[in-house]
């Protein structure tokens, strides 16, 4: 089986509005694909040592490049499962909504092509207390990037744009590595075989 590890980073569209909000309200804006945009996409094919980090100020171009990359990986006739942490609730829905807003064609994808590590590790438990990717990385003893998810907005808006992009790339690269490590451990323990029904 071939896997594509996927993770995205997002940033609010309206910096002034975002910075005027309370923490919880700001977090909701960041998680909303109407109020936030995608600033970076990380992709890693299971047969490759390289992680692809897509970054572009033009979100439409960024999305087009991502869908083209996935199409090429699927094009060789092998089955491809897309793997991510909280990917069903966040990444895929964000990618589809932002593609709609930017008028970017998407690929046909079914839910059974997606492996959501958070759903499996919590056995489909619902609620906020299921742990973050970083929480699981700490529990596994994996070295993490010093930035947290909440820092991405700050990095997007900082004056030194080149440094912000560099730090976002580094953060995303670590998240992709962690996602792959977590998935491999889950395979070794049989957790990847769990199904809701």
Residue pairs with C-beta under 8 A, 6 or more apart in sequence:
1 79
1 81
2 45
2 46
2 47
2 73
2 78
2 79
2 80
2 81
3 45
3 46
3 80
3 81
3 82
3 83
3 115
3 183
4 43
4 44
4 45
4 46
4 70
4 73
4 80
4 81
4 82
4 83
5 42
5 43
5 44
5 45
5 46
5 83
5 84
5 176
5 179
5 180
5 183
6 41
6 42
6 43
6 82
6 83
6 84
6 87
6 91
7 41
7 42
7 84
7 85
7 91
7 172
7 175
7 176
7 179
8 38
8 40
8 41
8 42
8 90
8 91
8 94
8 95
9 38
9 39
9 40
9 41
9 152
9 168
9 171
9 172
10 30
10 31
10 33
10 36
10 37
10 38
10 39
10 94
10 152
11 30
11 36
11 37
11 39
11 152
11 153
11 156
11 157
12 18
12 26
12 29
12 30
12 35
12 36
12 153
12 156
13 35
13 36
13 37
14 35
15 157
17 29
18 26
18 29
18 30
18 35
18 153
19 26
19 157
21 29
26 153
27 150
29 35
29 36
30 36
30 153
31 90
33 93
33 94
33 97
33 98
33 101
34 97
34 101
37 59
37 98
38 59
38 62
38 63
38 94
38 95
38 98
39 55
39 59
39 62
39 152
39 156
39 168
40 53
40 54
40 55
40 165
40 168
40 169
40 172
41 53
41 54
41 55
41 62
41 66
41 172
42 51
42 52
42 53
42 54
42 172
42 173
42 175
42 176
43 51
43 52
43 54
43 66
43 69
43 70
43 176
44 50
44 51
44 52
44 176
44 180
45 73
46 180
51 173
51 176
51 177
52 69
53 169
53 172
53 173
54 62
54 65
54 66
54 69
55 62
55 165
55 168
55 169
56 62
56 65
59 98
59 102
60 102
60 103
60 104
63 95
63 98
63 99
63 102
63 104
64 104
66 95
67 99
67 104
67 105
67 106
67 107
70 80
70 82
70 107
71 107
73 80
74 80
74 107
80 113
81 113
81 114
81 115
82 92
82 109
82 113
82 114
82 115
83 114
83 115
83 117
83 179
83 180
83 183
84 91
84 92
84 114
84 115
84 116
84 117
84 179
85 116
85 117
85 118
85 133
85 136
85 175
85 179
85 182
86 116
86 117
86 118
86 133
87 114
87 115
87 116
87 117
87 118
88 111
88 114
88 116
88 119
89 116
89 118
92 109
92 114
95 106
96 106
99 105
99 106
115 183
115 192
117 179
117 182
117 183
117 186
118 130
118 131
118 133
119 196
120 186
120 191
120 192
120 194
121 130
121 131
121 136
121 182
121 186
121 191
122 130
122 131
123 194
124 196
131 139
132 149
133 175
133 178
133 179
133 182
134 144
134 148
134 149
134 178
136 178
136 182
137 144
137 178
137 182
138 144
140 181
140 182
140 185
142 177
142 178
142 181
144 174
144 178
145 170
145 171
145 174
145 175
147 155
147 167
147 171
151 171
152 168
152 171
155 164
155 165
155 167
155 168
155 171
156 164
156 168
157 164
158 164
183 192
186 192
